[in-house]
């Protein structure tokens, strides 16, 4: 079978059968397009000619080109998924990539905003919203909900009005792998959302039949890029270094939950992580919390 045709069928199968997000599908498609290009340069066109050595050489070429470890790890994962599918569907008799290894990607923790900074940030947004500008009211509700519920930006912009339960203070989100979960939020977020729904959303004139919670100035569902711009603009006013996207607020929320004594498994469920190990790496335990635990538990403290 032609490799390019097989790669197209594999990506289509991922989209139809696995429920992967559009972002994940794009990553697979990009990686496999790079692989097909590399194989074509080496006069490899049939799936029958795939070998472990070819995949290793492909990764080595990427290493020589200066690709990040995370990119190489993703490429290796895409190749392994592809060759496993080829064997499973009977296209190839064996899985050529089953023993393919790649460098473990380094993990960098997102920026964490301390509590004083968060209070000042939210206070500034409240001041802007006091003028009743629809966009300012929406932006306050967006930031309050991101911080209150530690949502991914894709989960936030995917919310519909019916996903928010203002009485129970919960929001129903669709996370990675199309997994649904219910996440709590607090009274400040509730107040901001109620104010936005009453006094801002109607003025933003959502398109007929659009049930999206957050509406853009173009009267459509608010997009991820708009939320990135909003958060980045706000965080430029906050002292500190590091990434300034919405993920910083998700990580900040998780950190503050742990600092306040939240159970790690409860934080895992709130974040929508399949593995507790992911939560342990993702969440940052502050030095202050470690010091407090030391004082309470160590006999020589």
DOKOLLUM-8704 format. One record per residue: x, y, z of N, C-alpha, C in turn. Coordinates in steps of 0.05 Angstrom, whole numbers, plus 5000, padded with zeros to 4 digits. Layout:
// DOKOLLUM-8704
XYZXYZXYZ
...
//
This chain:
// DOKOLLUM-8704
501749765000500050005000501850255000
501050464986502550704985502450835013
504850935022505051045049503351295052
503251465032501651705035498751645038
497751445023494951365024494351235052
496251075061495950945087495851155109
497551355107497651575128495051725128
493951775105491351925103489151755116
489151495110487051315122487351305153
489851295162490351285191489251535205
489851775194488952025206485952035206
484751945184481751945183480651755204
481951525208480951335228481251455256
483351605261483651735287481351935292
480652085272478552285275475852155279
475351935266472651805268472351615291
474551475298474251255318475351325346
477351505347478651545373477651795388
476251965374475152205387477252405395
479552415381481652595387480852885380
482053075393481453355388482553435361
481553655350482553755324485453825325
486353925348489253995352490953745350
490053525363491553275363491653155334
489453175320489353065293491253225275
491353485279493153655263496053575268
496653515293499453435301500153175287
498352975288498852725274499252765244
497552925232497652975203500353105196
501153305212503753445207506053255209
506153095231508352905235508452705212
506252595205506252385184506952505156
506152755152506952885127509952915126
511152985148514153005150515452735145
514252525157515252255153515052175124
512852215111512452145083514452295065
514952545072516952695056519752585059
520452515084523052385089523252125074
521251955075521251695061521451735031
519951925020520051974992522852054983
524252214999526952294993528852054993
528051845007529651595007528451374989
526751464971525451284951523851054964
522651114987520950925000518051004996
516450844982513750924976511650724987
512550474993510650265001510950215031
508750145043508750075072510349825077
510649655056512149405060515149465065
516049705058518949765060519549905087
517549945104518050075129519649905148
521750025161523449875180523950055204
524749935226525450075250527850265244
529750175228532050345222531250605208
529250585190528350825176527151025196
525550935214524451115234526551235252
528551075259530751185276532351395261
532751355235534151545219532551805216
529951775213528152015212528452185237
528452055260528752205285531552325287
533552175278536252285279536552535262
535352535238535352765221534053005235
531852945249530553165265532353265287
533853085299535653175321537853355309
538953275286541053435273539953705264
537353725259536153975251535454155275
536054055299535654215323532754205334
531254005327528453985338528553945368
526554045381526454015410525753725417
526553645441525953375450522953315450
521353515457518453475458517453415430
518553555410517653505382518553225373
520953145380521952875372520252665385
519552705411517952515425515152485412
514052715404511452705391511552565364
513752615349514052485323514252175327
515752095347516051805352513351685360
511751825376509151725384507351705360
507451905341505851895317506551655300
509251605298510151375281509251115293
509551085320508650835333505750795330
504151005332501250975328500650885300
502050995281501650935253502350645247
504650555256505450275250503750065265
502850135289501049955303498449925288
497450145277494950135261495349975236
497650005223498249855199498149555204
499249465227499149185233496349095241
495049255257492349185267490349155244
490649315223488749305201489649115179
491948985183492848785164494348905140
495049155141496549275119499349165118
500549135142503249025144503048775163
504848585159504748345176505848385204
507648585207508848645233508748945239
509349015264509349295272512249385272
513049545251515849625248516749825268
514849975281515650185299515350115328
514649865335514049805362516349855381
518849825372521149865389522450145385
521050325372522050595368522050755394
524350855401524551025425525351305417
524951485436525651765431526451895457
527852125455528652265480526152345496
526352315522524152405539524052705539
521752825533521653115532522053235560
523453455561523653595587521053725594
520553745619518053865628518654145640
517354345630517554615641514954695654
515054795677512654865691511655145682
509055175678508055435671508455635694
508055875687508256095707506156075728
506856135752504956135774504656425785
502256515787501656785797501056755827
502356915844501756885873499057005879
498156955904495457035911495057335911
497057475920496857775921496657875892
498257775874498157855846495457795834
494357555840491757485829489557665839
489657745865487757925876487858195862
490358295857490658545844489758535815
490358315801489558275774486458275771
485158125789482258105788480958375796
482258515815481258775823481358975800
483558955784483759135761481559075740
481058815736478858745717476158835727
475758815753473258905765472859205760
475059355763474959645759474159705730
475359555711474659605683471759535677
470759315690468059225685465959415698
466859585717465059765731463759955712
465060005689463860185669461760065652
461159805657459059655643459659615613
462059635605462759575577462459275573
460959185553460458905549462958725547
464958825533467358665530468858645557
468858855573470158845599468658655618
466058655617464458465633465058175625
465258135599465857865589468657785597
470557965595473357895602473657825631
472257975648472257905677471157625682
468957565669467757295673469557075662
470957125640472856935628475056875648
476357085658478657045676477756925703
475557015713474556905739474056605735
472856515713472156235709474756075704
476556175688479056035683480555985709
480656185726482156155752480555985772
477956015772476255875792476155575786
476055505761475655225754478055085741
480255235737482655115725482154985698
480555125682479855005656482055045635
482154855616483754895592482355105575
483855255560482655465543480755345523
481355105513479454975494476854905507
477054825533474554755548472955005553
474255225559472855475565471255575540
472655585517471255695494469255505483
469355255490467355055481464855055498
464755215519462355215537459955345524
457655215529455055345522453755445547
451855615544450455725567449255505584
448255305572446955085586448954905602
451554945597453554795612454054905640
453155145645453655275670451255255689
451655145713449555125733450155335754
448755565752449255785771448255735799
446355545801445355485828447255295843
448255095829450054905842453054985840
453555205826456255305823458055095810
457154985788458754785773458554845743
460554745729460554775700461254505688
459854425668460254165654462054215630
464454085630466354135608466953875593
467653905568468453675551471553705548
472953515561475853535561477153365539
479753295543481253145523479952865521
480052765496478852505491475852495494
474652735491471652755493470652665520
472252685541471452605568470052845582
467752785592466152995605466652985635
466753225647467053235676465553485686
464853485712463553715724465453845744
465954105741467954245756466554475772
467354505797466154725813467454995807
465955205814467155475815466055625838
467155855845466355995869464456225864
463756355886461756575885462756815868
465256895870466157115853465757055823
466456815815466056735787463056735781
461356635799458456635795457456925790
458357105807457457385804458357505777
460757445769461757555744460257435721
459557175722458157045700455257155698
453957185722451257285722451157565711
453057735719453158015709453558015678
455357835669455857825640453357725625
452057525635449657415621447457625620
447157775641444957965642445558225627
447958325629448558595620450558615596
451758385588453758405567453158225544
452457975549452057785527449957875507
447657975517445558075498446658295480
448358475491449358695476451458605456
452758375460454758275441453358135418
450658115419448958015398449857755386
449757535401450457275389448757205365
449957075346448456995322446056825330
444056835314441556685320442156385324
441156285346441456005352444155925365
445956125368448556065380448256055411
448955825422448655795451451255825466
453355915452455955945464455856125488
457256055509457256215534458656485528
461056475517462556725513462556795484
461757055479461357155452463457355445
464457345420466457535411465157795401
466857985394465758235384464658195356
465357975343464157905316461557745319
460557725343457957595349458057295345
460557175346460856895344462056785370
462456525372463656405395466456515399
467056595423469756695429471856485424
474056555410476056355402478356345421
479956135418482356095436484356325433
484756425408486656635404485856885419
483356945419482357185434482957155463
482556915474483056875503486056895508
487656785490490656805493491457105494
490357265476491057545475490157685500
487857615510486757735534488657685558
489257425562490857345585493657465583
494857445559497557555555497657855561
495557995552495458285558495258345587
493758185601493358225630495958165645
497257945638499657855653502058025647
501958195626504258385622504358585645
502058625658501958815681502858685707
503258425707503958285732506858225732
508358295753511258235754511757935753
514057855740514757575738515357495710
516657275708517457175682516056905676
516256825651515056565643512756605624
511656375615509356395596507056555607
505656695589503556865597500856795585
500456545578497956455566495956365587
493556275578491456175596492455945614
494355785604495255555620496555645646
497555895646498756005671496556025693
494156095685491956115704491055835713
491055645695490355365703492355255723
494955305717496955205736496855355762
496355615761496155775785493855675803
491555615790489255515806489955245819
491255065805491954805816493954845839
495855025836497855075857496455185882
494655375878493355495901491555295915
490355115900488754905913490454725931
492754645921494554485937495654635961
496354885957497255055979495155076001
492655075993490455086012489754826025
491154616017490654356030488954166015
488354225989486654045973488053775969
486453565968487453295963488453275934
490753145930491853135903489952995883
488552785892486752645874484352825867
483552995886481353175880482253375858
484653465860485753645840486053505814
486853255814487053095789484353085775
482253025791479553015779478653275768
479353495782478453755774479953835748
482453765746483953835722483353655698
482153425703481453235682483853075672
485753025691488052855684487452565687
488152405667487752115668489551985688
491952095691494051985709494652165732
494852055756495652215779498552315776
500152165762502852245757503052505742
501152545723501052795708500553035727
498752995745498053205764500353265783
501853055791504153095809506253265795
506653215769508653365755507653655749
505153665741503953915732503654115755
502754025778502254205800504854265815
505154515823507554605836507054655865
508454505883508154545911509954765920
508854985930510455215937512355165960
514455325961516455305983515055376010
513155556009511755626034510355386046
509055226028507554996038509454776049
511654746035513654556045514754636072
515254896075516354996101514254956123
511655006117509654966137509354676145
509454496125509254206131511654126148
513954236142516354166158516054256187
515054496191514754596218512754436234
510654336220508654176234509453886240
511153776223511653486225514453416234
516453576230519153496236519853546266
520953356280521453396309523653606315
525253666295527353856300526854126286
524354166279523554416266523654646285
//
